[in-house]
Amino acid sequence: MLRAARQSYVCWRCLSRTAPAEAASSLKPSSSPSAHHNSGRGLSTARHLRLARPLLSSQDSDGVRIRSESEESYIRQRLRAWEAENPAITPNLLLEAPAPGTVKNALTGVRLEHGYRSDGDMSEDAQPHFDGEELVQASGAAANLEAGDLIEISSQSWRIYLLAICLGKFNGYDHFYTNTGRWFTSYGIKTRFVVKHFIKDPAELQKLIAVLPAVPPAGSLESLNDLGEGPTREAGGHLIHHMAKFEAAARRVHLAYAVNLAAAFEKLTRPEPRLMSLAHIADTLLPANLKRNKKTFPPEVLYAVHMVLSRDDVNFRPLDRAGRTQNSCVFAISTVSDVKNISTVKGLVRTYYEYLAQAAVSDTSSSPLPPAPAFKNFLELARKAIDQSRRNRDWTPHGVIGQSKRRANQPQNEWGDTGMAVIKFLHMWAASDQFSAASRLNWLGGAVLRAINRYGDAEILDKSVGWTFLQEIGRLTPWDIRARHALRLPGVELGLNSGLTVPKSETESIALEPDRLASLRRDFSGSTVYCIDAQDADDIDDGVSIEKAEEGGHWIHVHVADPASRIAPNSCLAARAATLPLTIYLPGHHEPMFGDEVVREAFSLAPNRPSLTFSARVTEAGEIAGYSITPGILRDVVYITPDAVSAALGETGNPISVPAQVFEVGKPPAVLEPASKKMTKLEELSQRQVEELRTLGKLANALEKVCLKKGAMPVFLPRPGVKVSLDDVQMTDYPDGFVRCQGDPYIRISYNSGSGSSLVSSLMKTAGQVAARWCRDRSIPVPYRVSPLAKKNANKLHEFCQHILYPQLTAGRKPSQHQLRTLFALTGGQEISATPGPNFIMGLDLYTKATSPLRRYSDMLVHWQIESALLEEARLGTPLTKTSDQSYLCFSKQDMEDVVFPSLHVRERYITALDNLDGRIEWMLQALLRGWLGDSNSATKLPKTFRFTVNYVVPKVAIMGELDWFGLNAAIEPGDLRGTATMAGIKIGDTFEVEIVDINVTGGEIYVQALRRLEAEQGM
């Protein structure tokens, strides 16, 4: 996340005048030996040159002096001797190398393998973070790599793709050896393709592992790499041979089926965008006889297909942030209409610039062919719309246009077909993130902006400027969230100004089917069901009740809404839920999974409504002595807030103090929305109800203690949340989705106090555990939530968590990024699997999500599978076993793994990132920018300086860290240290007093400069 260079450009001609004349002809930009990085000032043409007089000693027949062989040998001997006596790092040069993920000229620029750096380490979304009780990594960085695995690594800025073998994790860093003979390290490598256990014999890796440097700091490892330390080509020759053999096999497949692979887009595209896994694509493009044992394609065949798809960023888009399913990422396939639109705009722009070029050199007698009148008309309309917009809102270089100044009359333009085609392309480029940083089409967006001739103040005509153009012409609101547009899930239509929708077909019916479990339902009329949720909650998914067990202990019943009983898996409503598998809670853009009120009115828990009840017989010690699942119907329902429950239980509050920090911009809303239901107050509860809640609380605490003994996370630290109000905004809609806006939203940032009562989180975990155990007993495939590496690393996990991580959490200190990366590496994060396994973070041997079917599609899958089994057991009159026939199920294990999970995995990851990471951060950055620029309506003032804590250092590029302002990430570039420290002298945990120098909202970037160095935090 580095900026473009800010220093002046250096003229090569001026530099050459300073060189000796005889040396001028030999000037060549020498290369940096750095294994990873180049200067962060990636767009500067300035380079450090070492000018030397060529040594000439003899003369050929043309009078040109050349060196003799003896002199050549002597010179080389002298140079080798000098190198041995002076083992220093060759000075790095300012190559035209951008920061990873940023746009550069990758087509004509020099590409040097030693200047290559893989994408991943510098991206903020490569850093693990907690999403509720899940440890996730939004970038899809590889978590479960093992020694011997083969991966493809890439740099989207350079269009370079290499193969590498993982040597293992040492000192917190993954070590790799590439097919070019280079050793490098990473803590957040992103890969789209993996071959597990490529090197099966560990002895083949030992020769390289034995010579790995044992120096933890990243800068030290980089310096050793620059010095040529580490594994040599000789030591890794056998690995290079293995990788070359694999790549050659893949290329043979490519050549043998070149016709099939060249026609991939024509065979795979549909009228609507679609998602496909690599295995599914290979099934479509290649003959089945290539499969091993007629089951799966060998890795080299899949890699041949992968190479074709990943190099074509117009027709195919790899979904990096979703991670991998099996051995490759999932691909989104473009539509024919999108591809044709790109081609149309490319032709229009090329014709326009060819006309300008010809007009500049041609005489009046041979005037060039004029460009399309429609494109010139678009340019005129665009300029007019921008000029009108700037009467009300200034343009800014910060990725959004300015605040509203005054009401202005802004009539809407008639753009026509050509204008809409160009706008659609600019939306694909600047908003939807259709093209990678090294795409051949990045020039096209910049060329359109240059032709519009209204962005002369912009340093670079990049996607950020394209986004502000769309805001200025009214295609997007001035406060829109770019992450919404980058979501781009097939089947989901984006509301240009708000929300996401799944379009309904003309024949779609929302009629609910008869209750298929009606005859099996138990009447819970004797139980009071407590629905514990916030006052403004719309979807009431769950409630709890309790009764004494005859066998001893108590039965805890978790009653869950039961839409699966009347919504078939193949219905239109189910298809909608599969397309949008999570309710979106992004402030200002709420979108329920089931878009129709009919579902909420029929199934949100209330008296006389159905439930699927997960029951556990719990002892005083918190052990689960029995469990069952029962369809039910509720009668007595009490709605109560978590705070009221906490008061009834005598809980004193959150064990971790919640920061009181609050920041607001804009005019606060005048009136709060009324509650959607009546909430029971503490004083309205009967004595029996209070006693039931206290018993539930006591057992919930006992259950939680059992989980803690198994390694569960003891506490989750508060996170900043955002509330948004558009009450002070007036919007006027125009045809074709355009809008004009007056006013600005109110944004409030504060720390969330957590989930309220601990009773709720503990009992919901118990319900998920019951569902997982019940399905495990019958070998029913459901989306188990597993920590894939937890069992393998059990001892290391216990030592790390109990002695390092958990004491820090219980003390209220935020873990460092290094600690979170270690936890992520040891657990493998959390994955969806049809095979049960442990969930370490929750301290459970088995777990699946089952308590929110109104807002999570995965819970619907669990309910469909369970209810099919309940009906089958009722038909047979006996419980099912692991060996029972499974033809009764809605989804087989193969259906789950090959069809359901790839799409579910991608969609969940993207929506979760939108809700809890990208979207939230964009709202926070908008508020920060308004405060920094001086919002007159701001209720709180932004501090002039901040405390910056170093999270990690990217040598020679930037210091990445965290501000003491709601934990937002920021960067210090080397030039912005301002003498307070040197890059080499900075360590993780160092702190600085800083001030903001730049903010880019759509890029998610904050840049600061150091004012002074502070004392390091204690306990870091």
N, C-alpha and C positions, 0 to 999 in steps of 0.2 A: 504494500500500500504506500508506494513512494510517489512523491510529486515529480512533475517534470522539472528539469533544471531551471534555476532562476538566474544563474550567472550569465554574463555576456558570452556570445559565441566568439570563437577564435578563428581568424582567417588563416587558412593553410598557406596562402600566398605570402602573407606577412611572416609566418613562421619560416617559410623556406628562404626568405631574403636574409634571415639571420644565420643561415647555415653556410658553410664553405661551399664555393662553387662546385668543386670536384665531388662534393658529397651530395649535392642536390639530386642527382639522378638516382642515387641509391636509397633515397628516403622511403622507408616502408614502416607502417605502424607495427612495431614489435608486439608480440602477444604476451598476455599475462599468464603466468604459470598457475594462477589461483585455481584450485579445484572447484571452487563453488561460486565465488562472488566477483563482481566488479563494482565500480563506483555506483552509488545510488543516483548520481547525477546522470542518469542513463541517456538523456537526449542531447547532451552536449557533444559538439564535435571536437572539443579540445582533447588533446592527448599529450602525454609526456613523451618526448622523443629523445632517444639517445643517438646523437649524431656522431659518426666516426668516419675518419678518412679511410677509404678503401686502400688496402695494402697492395701495391702494384709492383711487380718486379721484372716482368719480361714483356716482350712485345711480339704480336703476331704479324702476319703479312699485311694486315690492314692498318697497322699502326696502333692497335688497341692493346694496351698492356694487360697481361694476365699473369696469374701466379703459377709458379712451377709446382710439380708434385712434391718435391722435397720441401719447398717453402710451406705448402699446404699442410704437410704432415707436421712440420715444426710448429706452425701456428696452433694447430689443434693440441699438440702436446703442451704448449705454454698455457693455453686456455684451460685444459683439464687440470694442470698443476695449480693454476690460480684458483679455480673453483674449489679444489681440495683444501687450499689454505684459507679460503674465505667462504665458509659455508653459510652464506646469508641468503635471505629471500630476495629474489629479483624484484625491483620496484614494480608495483602494479600500475597499469596504465588505465586511462579513462577510455575504455572501449565503449562503443555504442550499445551497451547492454542494459536493458531496462530492468526494473524490479520484476520479480516473478508475477505473471498474471497481467502485466501492463502491456499496452499496445506499442509495438515497434515495427520498423521496416524489416520483417523477417524474410522477405522475398529476395531482396537484392543486397542486403547487408552481409558483411562477412560473418560467418558462423564458425566459431572455434570451439572444439569440444572441451578444452580446458576452461573456457569461460562459461561453460554451461552450468545452470543451476536448476534443479528440479522444482516444480511448483509444489507448494505444500507448507514448507517450514515457515514462511513469512505470513501466510494468510491467517487472519484472526479466527476464521471458522475452522482452522486446523487444530485449535486449542480445545481440549475436552471441557465440557461444562455440564452442570446438572440441569436436567429438564424434569422438574418434579423429583421423582425418585429414580430417574434413569440417568446414567452417565452416558452422554452421547458426544459425538464429534461430528459437527454439521458438515464438514468438508468431505466426509467419506474417506478420511485417511485410513490406511490399512492398520488394523489393530492386532490381528491375530497372525501376523507373519512369524514364521519359524525359520530357524537355520536350515538352509537347503531349498527354500522356496524361490522360485523364479518369478520375477515381476517385470512389467514394462514400466519404465519411468519416462516422463515427458516434461517438456517445458513449453507451455503454450505460447510464450513470448518468442521462442526461437524456432518452433516447429521441428524440434529434435526429439527423436524417440530412441531410447536405448533399452537393452535388456540388462538385468542385473540379478545377481544371486544374493540372497540375504545370508550373511555370515552369523547373525545372531545379535542380541542386544547386550551391550557392555557399557557400564557407567551411565546408564540411562539413555544411550543413543543406539539406534539401529545402524548396523554396519553393512555396507553393500559393496559388491565387486561387479563392475560392469563388463559388457562384452568388448569394450575398448581398452580394458586393462586398467581401469581407474578405480581406486578405492574411495569411498566417501561415506559420510555419516548423515543421519537425519533423525529428527524426533517427530516428524509429522508427514512422512512420505505419502503422497497420493498416488495411487495406481489404479488403472482401469482393467488390468489383466494380471492374473496370478495362476501359476501352476504349482500346486502344493506338492512338497516332497520331490522336487525336480532332481535334486541330488540326494539320493537315498542313503549313501554311505557317509556317515559323519567324518570318517577318516579323510575324505577328499577335501574337507574344509579346514582340517586341523593345521595344515601347513600355512595357510593364510592367517588363521586365528592366532597362531603362535607369534606372529610378528606385528600384531595390531598394537599401536601405541596405547598406553594405559593412562592417558591424560584426559580427565573429564571435561574441562571447559571447551566450549565450541571453538573459541578463538585459538586455543592451543592446538586442537585437532587440525584446524585449518592451516595453521603455520607449519605443522608437521607435514601436511599434505603438500604445501608449497615447496618444502625442502626435499620432497621425494621420498619421505619416510613411509612406512606402511608396506603392505603387500606389493610386490613387484609383478611385472608381466611374466617373469620366469616362474615365480611362485604360483601364479594363478593361471598359467597356460592351459592346464587341463580343464579349468572352468570355462575359459574363453572358447576352448574347443567344443565343450558341451553346448554352449549357447550358440555358437556358429552352426553347429549341426542342427540344432532345433530351428534356428531361423531359416536355414537352407531348406529344411523339410517343409516349413510353412510356405516358403516362396515356390516350391515345386507344386504344392497344392494350389497356390494362387495361379500359377501358369497353366496348370492342367484344367482349371475351371474358371479361366479368365472371363469367358463369355457370361457364365452364370453370375459371377461376382460383379462384372461391369453393369449388368442389368438389375442390380440389387434394388435400386430405388423403384424402378418400374414394377418389380414383382411385389414389393412390400408396401408401397404407398396406398393409401385409401383416401376417400373424400374428407375424412376427419383425421386429425393427428392420432397416433397410436404409440403405445409403449411395447417394446419387445425385448426379451432377454437374448443374449448372444446365442444360447443353445436353440431357442425357438427360431431365430433368424437362420442359423445354419441348417436346421431341419427344412426350412423353406427353400434355401438356395442350393443345397448340395444333396447328392444321392445318398440313400441310406446305407449303401454298401461300404461307405467310408467309416461307419461306426464300428467300434470294438465290440465284438460279441453281440452285434445288432442292438446295442444299448445306448452308448454315448460316443460322441466324436472324440478322438484323441486330441490332446492339447494343441498340437501343431496345426490341425485342421481348424480348430476354433480360432487360433491366432491369425491364420490366413484371412478369415472372415473379419476378425477384429481390426486388422490393419486396414482393410478396405473401408470399413465404416468410420473408424476414428479419424481418417485423413480427409473425410468429406464433410465439412461443417455446414454445408448448405442443405443437403438432403438428410443428414443424420446428426443428432445431437446427443452425445454421451452425458448422462445425468450423473455428474461427479459427486454431487452432494449427498446422493442417496447411498453412496458406498457401492459395494459389489454384492451381487447375488451369485453364489457359487464361485465361478472363476472370472467373472467379468461384470462390468457395470451394465445397467439397462440403457437402451437407446430409445430416444424419441424420434419418430420418423415424420418428416415434414409432409405437407400436402402438396399436390401438384399446383394448386392455385398460389400457394406461397412462393414456390420455386419460380413460377411464371412471373409473378409480380416482381421478384428480385431481378429477373432477366429484363423485364420491361424498363424498370428504373435505371438499370445499368446502361441500357441502350440510350435512354433519354439524356443521361448525364454525359456519357461519352460523346454523343453528337453535339451537345452544347459546348463542351470544351474544345472539341475539334474545330468547331465554328470559330470560337474565339482565337484559337491558335492560327487558323488560316487567315482570319481577318486581320491579324496583326502583321502578317508578312505579304499579303496579296495586294496587288494594285487595284484600282477602281474598275479596270476593264474586265477583270476576271474575279468577280465577287464570289465568295464561298457559298455553299448551300446553307441556308439559314436553319437553325434548330427548330424543333417542333413548336408551333405557336402555343400549344397547350402547356408546355413546360415553362415557357417565358411568362405565360399568364399565371402559373403557379408561383413563380418567383415574385411577381408583382403583388399578388394577393398576400403572400407570406410577409413581404416587407410592410405592406399596409397593416396587416394584423399585428405585427410586432410593434410598429410605431404607435398603434392605438393602445396596445397593452402597456407600453411604457409610460403612458400618461397617468396610469393608475398604479403600476408596480415597476420598480426599477429592475433591470437585469443585474444579476450578481454572478461572480465567478465561483460561487460556493455550491453549485449543483442544484439550486432552487432559485426561483425568482423572488423578488423582495416582497415586503408587506404592503398591504393595501394602503394607498395614500388618500384617495378621494374617489367619489363615485364618478365614473366616466361613461359616456355613451359609446358603446362598442358594438356596432352592427356586425352581424355574422356574414362571412364571405361564402360565396358559392364556389366550392373548390373544384367541382367537376371530377370526371373519372381519373384524369391524369394526376390532378392534385391529390386525390384520395389515395392513388397508388403510391405516390411519393411519401405521403404521410404514413401510410401503412408500413412502408419499408423503414422509415425513420423510427417508427414505434418498435419494429422488430429489432432494430440495431441498438437504439438507445434505452428502450424500456424493457423489452422482453429478453435481452441478453442472448439473442439467437446466435451470435457469432463469437468465436473465441478471440483472445487477444491477438493471435497471429493470423486471423482470417484474412483472406485476400479481399474481402468485401469491406474492411474497415475504411479503406480509402473512399468508398462510395458515400458513406454518411458524411465524412468530412468535406467531400467535394460539393455535396448539396448545400451544406451550411456556408461554404465559401461563396457559392453562387448567390446565395441570399444576401450576402454582403451587409450583415447587421451584427456580426460578432467579431469585429476587429479588436476588441479589448480582451478577447479570450486568448490565453497563452497557447492552448492547443484546441483544435476543433475535434474534441473527442466525444464520447458518449454522454458525458456530463453536460456538455453544451447542447447536444441533441435533445436531452431531457428537458432543459430549460426552453428550448424552441417549442416543444410540444406543449409546455405550460403556457407559453406566451400566445400561441394561436388558439388556446382554449380546448385543446384536445385532452389535456390533463388538468386537474385542479392544482393550484399552487402548493398545496400541502399533500399531494398524493404520495403514496409509499411505493417506491420502485420495486421493492421485494414482492409486492403483489403481482406485478406484471411479469417478473422473472419466474414466477411459479410455473406457469405454462403447462399445466397438466392436461393431457388429452381428455376431451369430453367436458372440460370445465371452461365455461365462457367467463371472461373477465368483464365485470361492469367497469367501464372506463373511469367512472368517478367514484364508485363505491361497490364493494361486495364482489362475490364470485357466485356464479349461478351454473346449474346444470340444466341445459335447455330441455324442455319437455317435447316429446314427439306428439304429433297430432293424434295418434291413437293411444297415447298413454292414459292409463286409468289409475287413480289413486284410491279406488275402492279397496277396502280391507277384506281379506278372506275370513270365513268363519274360524272361530277359535278351535284349532286342532287338538288342544289339550283340555278342552272344557270338561270332559268326563274324568280327568285325572286330578282336577284342582282340589286342594284342601282349603277349607274355609277357616281363615285365621281370625274369626270373630272374637275369640277369647283373648286376643293379644293386642296391645297398643303398639303401633308401629311408629317409631320416631324418625321423621325425615329431617335430618340435621343439615341445613344448608343456609347460604346467605339469603337475605331478605329479597334481593333482586334476582335470584336464580329463576330461570325459566323452565329448564328441563330437570324435573325431579326424578332422578334415575334410581335412587336407592333409599332404603330405610332399614331400621334395625328393631328387633324385638327380642325378648328373653323369656324363657320358661324353665322351671326346675326339671331336671331329668330324673326319671325313676332309678336309673342305674347309678346316680350320684353325679354331682356337678350340675352344670346348667347347659341347656341348649341355647346357643346364640343363633338367631335367624337373621340373615341379611336378605331382605326382600328387594328384588331388582325388577325394574320395569320389563315387560315382556312383549315387545313388538314382534319378536321372531315367531310368536304363535299365530300371528295373523298376517304376516308379510312373508311370502314365499321367497326362497333364495333366487328364483329366476324371474321375479316380478320387476316391474318398472321402478318401484320404490327401492328394491334391493340394488338394482343397477345404479340408481342415483347414489346410494350410500357407498357402493364400491368405487364410484368415480370420485366422490368427495368424502373420504373415509373418516374425517374428523370434523367436528364443528369448529369453525374458525372464530376465534375470540379477539382478533386484532382490533384494537380500539378504532372506532369509526368505520369498521368494515366487517361487522358481525355477520356470519352466514351459518345457519344450522345445517347439520348433515342431512336431516329430513326437512326439506324446505317447506313442507305443507303443514299447516296448523292441525290438520286432521290427525296426524300421528301423535303430536303432543297431547291433544285433547283426549285421545283414546288410551294413551299408555303412561303419561306422566303420573306418578303415583298419587293416588287419592282414594277415598272410600269407594268401595265396589269396583275397583279396577284390578286387573290381573297382575300377578307377579311370578317370577321364577325365583324360588327361595333356596339359598345356599345355607345349610345348617351345619353347625359344628358343636359337638358336645365337648365342653371345655372344663378342665379340672381347675382347682384353686391354684395349682402350680403353673397354669398356662399351657398344659399339654392338650392336644386334640385327641380325645379318646374315641371319637366316632364322627361320621359325617354323612350327609345325605343331600340330595337335591329334589325339591318338590315343587310342582306347579301349584300356585295358590291364588287366593283372592282376598283382598284386604277389606277391612270394615272400619276399624278405628285408627285414624291417621292423625298424628300431631306434627305440625310444622314448627320447628324451633331453630334458632340460630346457634352457631357454635359457641358464641360468647355466653348465651344463656345456659348451655350445657356445661361449659367450663365453670360457671358460677354454681350450678347445681352440684358439681363434683368437688367444688372447693379448690379448683386449680388456680394457682396464683398468677398464671400467665406464661408466656413463652420463656423457656429456660435460657434462651439466648436473647440478649437485649436487641431491640429493633432500633436502628438509627432513626433519629428524629428529623433527618435532613429532608427538606421539601423544597421544590422549585416550581414556580408557576409562571406562565406567560399567557397573555390574553385576558379577556373578560370572563369571569366565572359565570357558570349558568345560574339563572335566578331561582329556578324551581326544580326540586328533585322529582324524578318520576315516581308515581305512587307504586306501592308494593303490589305484585301480581297475586298475592294470596295473604291470608291472615296468619300472622306468626304468633305462637303461644309464648307468653312471657313467663319468666321463672315463677312469679307469684301465682300464676294461673294453673300450675301443675298441682295434681293431687299428691298426697303423701306417698301413695303406692307408686306413682309415676316417678317421683324423685328417687325412691328406693331402687326402682328398676334401673334408672339411669346410673345410679351409684354402683350397682352391681355390675352393670355393663362396663363402666369405667374401670372397676377393679379387675375384671377379667381381661379387658383390653390391655391394661398395663402388664398383667401377667403374660399374656401372649407376646407382647412386645419384648419383654425381658428374655423370653426364649429365643426370639429372633436375634437380639443383641448378642447372646452367647454364641450364636452361629456366625457372627461377623457382620450383622446389619449395621448400616450407617447410623450412628447414634443421634445425629441431629443434622438438619439441613438449614444452612444459614439463610437469612432473609435476602430476597432479591428485589431490586428496584422494579416498580410497576408504573404503568402509564395510564392516565385517564384523559379522555379527549371529549370535548363538547363542541358541536358545530352550531350552537344556538345563536351565536353572534355572526353567522355567515349567511349571506343571501346568494343563492345560485340561480341562474337563468339557463335553462336547457335550450339547446338549438338542435336542428335536424342533424342526423349523421353522428350523434354522440358528442357534439361540442358543448361547451359550457362557459359561462362568464361568471366570475365570482367577485363578491364584494365582502370585505372583512376577512378575519383570520381566526383559526380555531383556538380555543382555550386548551392548553396542555398542562397537566399537573403530573409531576414525577415525585414519587415517594416510595419508601420501602414497604413491601408487603409484610404483614405480621405472620404469615404462614397460613396453614390450613385451619387454624382455630383449635378446636378440641382434638387432642390426640386420640380420643376414642374412635373418631371416624376413620382416620388413616389406618389404625391397627385393625379394625374390623373389616375394612375393605380388603386389606391384604389377606385376612383370614378367608374371606369369600373367594378370592382368587386362588388361594391354596387349596380350598375344598374343590373348586372346579377342576384344577389341574390334577389332583389326586384321583378324583372320580373318573376323569377321562383316562388317566394313566392305567387305572385298574382294568379298563376295558379296551386298551390300545386304540383309543379314539384320537385321531390327529386333529389338533387344534393349534392356534398360534401361541405356543409356549414362549414365555419371555425368559431367555437364558443368558447366563454369562459364559460364553463358550470356552474361556480359558481358566475359569475359576477352579475347577477340579484339579487340573494339571498343576496349577500354581498355588495350591491350598496353603502350603507351609509358608511360602514367601508372602502371600497375602496376609496371613495372620500376623506375621512379624511386622510387616510394613504398617498395617492398619492399627494394630494395638499399641505400637510403640512410637509411631511417627505421626500418622495422619489423624487418628481419632482424638488423641490428646489435644491437638491443635484445634479441632472442630469444637470440642466441648469447652474449650477456653474462649470460644467466640472469634477465633482468628481464621481468616480465609486461607484455604490451602493455596500454595504457589502453583503456577502452571506446571512446573517440573513434577510436583507431587501428584497432580491430577493426571498428568501423562503417565506416570508410573502406575497409578491405579488403573487407568484405562488399558495399559499394556498387560497388566497382570490378569485383569478380568476379561479383556476382549470387548469391553463395553457391554451393550445389551442387544441381542439379536432375536429375531423371530425364527422359531424352529418347530417343525412338526414332531420332533423327537424331544421328550421331556429332559430337562436338565436343571441344575441349580441356578438360583438368582442370588448372587453374593451380596449385592448392595441392599437387598431387602431381607437377607438372612433366611431365605427359604430354600428348601430342597427342590420344590416345584412351584411354578407360578404361571398363571395366565390371567389376562384382564377379562373380567366378566361383569363388572358392576355398572357400566355406563353404555348400554346399547342404544340409547337415544342420541349419543354424540360420538360413538366409536364403532366403526364397522367391524373391527376385529372382535369386539364383544358380541356382535350379531353372529359372527361365524361360530363362536363358542356356543351360543344359545341354540343355533340351528343344529349343530352336531349333538348337543346334549338332548335336545327335545326329540330328535330322531331316535336316539337310543332309548329314551323314556317310553316312546310309543312302541318300540320293538320289544322292550321288556314287558310292557303291558300285554302285548299280543302273545308273547311266549309264556308269560306267567312266571318267569324266573329271571334273576339278574344275569346280565351278559358277563362274559369273561374275556380274557385277552385272546383266546383262540376262537371266539365267535365269528361267524360270517359277518362281513361289514358292508354288504350290498345295500343295507338300509340307510347308510349315511348319505348326507347331502354332498359331501366332498370326500374323496379318497385321499390318502396320503400323497399320492402322485399328483392329484389335482391341486392340492394345497401347495406343494413345493414347486411345481412347474408352471402353474397358471395364476393361482391366487396370491402367493407370497411375493413374487417379484413386483407386481403392480402395487400391492399393499405397502410393501417396504418403501418403495420410492415415494408414494403419495404421503405416507405418514411422515417420512423424514422431511419432505419439502414443506408440508403444512406446519409441522412443529417448528421448523426453523423460522417460518414466516411469523407465527404467533409469538414465540418466546425468545427469538434472537433478532433476526434481521428487521422485522417490522417494528418491534419495540425499540430497537436501537435507532432506527430512522426517526421515530417520533421524538426520542430524547435528543438526537442531533439537531432536529428542527428547533426544539426549545433552546438548546445551547446556542445555536446560531443567532436566534432572535435576541437572547440575552446578551450575547457578545457584541452584536451590532447596535444594541440599545433599544429594546422594545419599550415604547412609552407606556404600554399597558401591563408591563410585567409587575406582578405583585411582590416578587422577591428579586433582589439584585444578585447578579453573578459576581463571584469574587474575581479580583484582578489577577491573582496568582493561584496556582494549584500545587499540590504535592504529587510528584510523579515517582512511582516505584517501578524499578526495572524488573520486567518479567523474563526477558531473554535478549540476547544481543545477536544480531546478524552481522558478523564481522565485515567491516568496510562498507556496510550498507545503512544500517539504522539501529537504534536502540528502541526496542518495543517495550511498552510498559502500561501502567494503569494509573489513571488520575484518581484523586480522592473525591471525585464528583460522580457519585453513583457507579463507580467502578468502570467507567468507560475507558476503552483502550486508546492509546495515543502513541505517537512516534516522534523521536528526536533524530533528525538527520545529522551526520557528522559535523556539518558546518554550523549547526544550531547549538552545539555544546558551548560555544562562545568562551572557550578557555577554562571552563569549570572542570573538565576532565578530558582524558584521552579515551578513545574507543577501547584500546587495549587494557586500560585500567579500570574498566567498569565491570562490576559483577552483578549477578542476580541478587535482588534485594536492596541495591543501592537506591538512594532517594535524592531527588532534586526539587528545588523550587522552580517552577516553570510558568511561562505565560503562553497563551495561545497565539500562534502566528497564522494559522489557516484552518478552515473547516470545509470539508466537502460532504454534503449530506448524502447525496446519491452514491458516492463512492464509499461511504462509511468511514471517513478519514478525519482524524484530528492530528494536527502537527503543532508541536510546541517547541519553544527554545528554552534552554536552561539559563537560569539567573544565578543560582548558587547551588552548591552541593550540600546536602543535609546529612545528618547522622543516619546510619542504616537502622532499619526497624529491628527491634529486639525480637529474637525468636524466628527470624527468617531462615 
